[in-house]
């Protein structure tokens, strides 16, 4: 089985239980994308990249660190792990603001894609950030596309998924099921079942 770290389109609502939120998801009907009320919609979107998946080219690290694990190692070396941890917390807290989402709406967009690293779901970091961003999107009438850009084990083998250079997700049924568990945990705002880290997932 080949599992792609698919994109899930959500209504711009705070994360809720699956049963409560099931009728609030955008879905497909044939070739059309359909809103929860049945209206056909055309998504005009923009990406909130470099927020929950930092990538070297967006930092203009020419021929330098590319993946987040490499960028993180550089910061740890430059300023030490404690200060690096404080930097990343402030970075994630302030990179996207409510005014940014209002501006995106005013510019004519009706959706945003939010790439994120599965590790931020695993340690609980992502939930309050995503809840806040989704609430802002609801206020701005913007649909949200959650993109698990960095899936367990990596799905591309390149820097964009923060893997070690080989996509274990395609080869390991365990990693595939673990990835599915993360997707199911997001609408519930609950942590997935914890498990020991392995060389392919940490």
PEGI-V826023 format. One record per residue. N is the residue number from 1. RES is the residue in three letters. SS is DSSP state (h for helix, s for strand, l for the rest). Layout:
# PEGI-V826023
((N/RES/SS) (N/RES/SS))
This chain:
# PEGI-V826023
((1/UNK/l) (2/UNK/l) (3/UNK/l) (4/UNK/l) (5/UNK/l) (6/UNK/l) (7/UNK/s) (8/UNK/s) (9/UNK/s) (10/UNK/s) (11/UNK/l) (12/UNK/l) (13/UNK/l) (14/UNK/l) (15/UNK/l) (16/UNK/l) (17/UNK/l) (18/UNK/h) (19/UNK/h) (20/UNK/h) (21/UNK/h) (22/UNK/h) (23/UNK/h) (24/UNK/h) (25/UNK/l) (26/UNK/l) (27/UNK/s) (28/UNK/s) (29/UNK/s) (30/UNK/l) (31/UNK/l) (32/UNK/s) (33/UNK/s) (34/UNK/s) (35/UNK/l) (36/UNK/l) (37/UNK/l) (38/UNK/l) (39/UNK/l) (40/UNK/s) (41/UNK/s) (42/UNK/l) (43/UNK/l) (44/UNK/l) (45/UNK/s) (46/UNK/s) (47/UNK/s) (48/UNK/l) (49/UNK/l) (50/UNK/l) (51/UNK/l) (52/UNK/s) (53/UNK/l) (54/UNK/l) (55/UNK/l) (56/UNK/h) (57/UNK/h) (58/UNK/h) (59/UNK/h) (60/UNK/l) (61/UNK/l) (62/UNK/l) (63/UNK/l) (64/UNK/l) (65/UNK/l) (66/UNK/l) (67/UNK/l) (68/UNK/h) (69/UNK/h) (70/UNK/h) (71/UNK/h) (72/UNK/h) (73/UNK/h) (74/UNK/h) (75/UNK/h) (76/UNK/h) (77/UNK/h) (78/UNK/h) (79/UNK/h) (80/UNK/l) (81/UNK/h) (82/UNK/h) (83/UNK/h) (84/UNK/h) (85/UNK/h) (86/UNK/h) (87/UNK/h) (88/UNK/h) (89/UNK/h) (90/UNK/h) (91/UNK/h) (92/UNK/h) (93/UNK/h) (94/UNK/h) (95/UNK/l) (96/UNK/l) (97/UNK/l) (98/UNK/h) (99/UNK/h) (100/UNK/h) (101/UNK/h) (102/UNK/h) (103/UNK/h) (104/UNK/h) (105/UNK/h) (106/UNK/h) (107/UNK/l) (108/UNK/l) (109/UNK/l) (110/UNK/l) (111/UNK/s) (112/UNK/s) (113/UNK/s) (114/UNK/s) (115/UNK/s) (116/UNK/s) (117/UNK/s) (118/UNK/h) (119/UNK/h) (120/UNK/h) (121/UNK/h) (122/UNK/h) (123/UNK/l) (124/UNK/l) (125/UNK/h) (126/UNK/h) (127/UNK/h) (128/UNK/h) (129/UNK/h) (130/UNK/h) (131/UNK/h) (132/UNK/h) (133/UNK/h) (134/UNK/h) (135/UNK/h) (136/UNK/h) (137/UNK/h) (138/UNK/h) (139/UNK/h) (140/UNK/l) (141/UNK/l) (142/UNK/l) (143/UNK/s) (144/UNK/s) (145/UNK/s) (146/UNK/s) (147/UNK/s) (148/UNK/s) (149/UNK/s) (150/UNK/s) (151/UNK/l) (152/UNK/l) (153/UNK/l) (154/UNK/l) (155/UNK/l) (156/UNK/l) (157/UNK/l) (158/UNK/l) (159/UNK/h) (160/UNK/h) (161/UNK/h) (162/UNK/l) (163/UNK/l) (164/UNK/l) (165/UNK/l) (166/UNK/l) (167/UNK/l) (168/UNK/h) (169/UNK/h) (170/UNK/h) (171/UNK/l) (172/UNK/l) (173/UNK/h) (174/UNK/h) (175/UNK/h) (176/UNK/h) (177/UNK/h) (178/UNK/h) (179/UNK/h) (180/UNK/h) (181/UNK/h) (182/UNK/h) (183/UNK/h) (184/UNK/h) (185/UNK/h) (186/UNK/h) (187/UNK/h) (188/UNK/h) (189/UNK/l) (190/UNK/l) (191/UNK/l) (192/UNK/l) (193/UNK/l) (194/UNK/l) (195/UNK/l) (196/UNK/l) (197/UNK/l) (198/UNK/l) (199/UNK/l) (200/UNK/l) (201/UNK/l) (202/UNK/l))
